[in-house]
């Protein structure tokens, strides 16, 4: 080997080492990919639902993580599953489910009443109606705390899995996404009004009805902040009560918590899960039937995904995703 060859080889090794230390973070392919994704998202969003500051925050966060370093790039690529979920959920505003199927109001109420009603003061009432007549500050506060775990707990759990077990992380993230898609399909096949809607508007269909905090407004009053008011002001669709995806999420967390051997943390997950199920009915955001449908969505989604990853294709895709956020 000549000295010239040795110098060339050394130069190649230096360039390779430089790329490993981050010089290639801004290579043409990476910049083009980020630009196309960012531009496409902002343009499609503007067309479908209009401009919102949250969109700018999302693309800023994505690009910051994508170009800050290798570890943050791997992290944001892994969490892109949740970003896609959020985008799909947000875009549903452009396609209200009540334009595709009849909204179920009275029939769902009557079904709930026929299955779960009981006598109170000589009148048959639903669990929602009973809780509306028998509120307490303790349960108002507790329900609000449980309901606020709806998204933060799954995301925190996903973060732990990402650093602890990336194969299990993708299993959880993709199951979460699948369950949401099943739930979204349910929204369009069976548009349904929540209990608070019946309490306020009866059985008449009013398409322009805005989101409502319902019983969770009492939590806002107790803490002196419009926590749930700000959340439900951005609600994608009032008529998406069936199934209750609130009831699905922590069940998915619990399943993967058990699979990942999270020990006593699973007791907390189970308590939060039951708490959210209770809060959904107590606050009049969901019927018991909605909650059961949400539990069913989670079970079906978990079963389908667990079957899929045992197939040759499923294993290959999972391995590829893990490599993408590891190398």
C-alpha positions, 0 to 999 in steps of 0.5 A: 500500500502506497503512502498516497493510498494510506492518506486516502484511507485515513481521510475516508476514516476521518470523514466517516468518524465526522459523520458519526459525530453529527456532521451528517445531520444536515446532509441533503437527504435529511434537510430535504426530508424535514422540509418536505414533511414540514411543508406538506403538513402545514399546507395540508393543515391550512387547507383542511382545518386552517392555520393554528399555532399548535401546528407551528409548535409541532413542526418546531419541536419535530425539526429541533429534535430532528437536527439537534443530534443523533439521540434526539433524532432517534427519539422523535422518529420513534415518537412519530407514531404518536405525532401521526396519531395526533395529526389524524385526530386533528384532521377529523375536524375537516370530516365531521362524522355526522355527515356520513351517518345518522347520529345516535342520540335517543336510541343509545340513551334508551339502550343505556337505560334498559341495561344499566338503569336503576330506581332512584326516588321512584324513577328509573335513571341512568348512572350518568343521571344519578351522578349528576344528581349526587355530586361531591367535591371529592369525586369532582377533584378525583375524576379530574385528576384521573381524566388528566392522565388520559394522554400524559400517562401513555406518553410518559410510559412510551418514553420509559419504554423507548429507553428501556426496551425499544422493541416493546416501545414500538409494540406499544406505540403501534398498538396505541395507533391501531386502537385509535384507528379502530376507534375512529372507524367506530366514530364514523360508523356509529356517531353518538351523542354523549350523556351531557348532550342529552341532558342539555339538548334532549334528543334533537340533533344540533350539528353546531353544538360546541365541545363541553366540559360537562361534569369536568367543569366542576374540577375547573371550578375547584382548582380555579383554572379552565383546564378542561375548558381549554381541552374541550374547546378544541374537541374534534367532534362532539358526536364521537362518544362511542367508543370511549378511547379514554377507556382504551388507553390505560388498558393498553398501558397496563397490558404492556406494563405487565408484558414488560414486567413493570411490577408495582407500577402496574397497580398504579396503572390499574387504579388509573384505568379504573379511575378513568372509567369511573370519571368518564361516567361520573362526568357525563362524558360517556355512557357505560356502553361507551366505556365497554366499547372502548375496552373492547377496542383495546382488547381487539387492537391488542389481540390483532397486533400481538397476532401480527408481530408473530407473523414473518412480516410483523417481525421483520417490520418491528426489527426494522423500526428498532434498527431505525432508532438504534443505529 
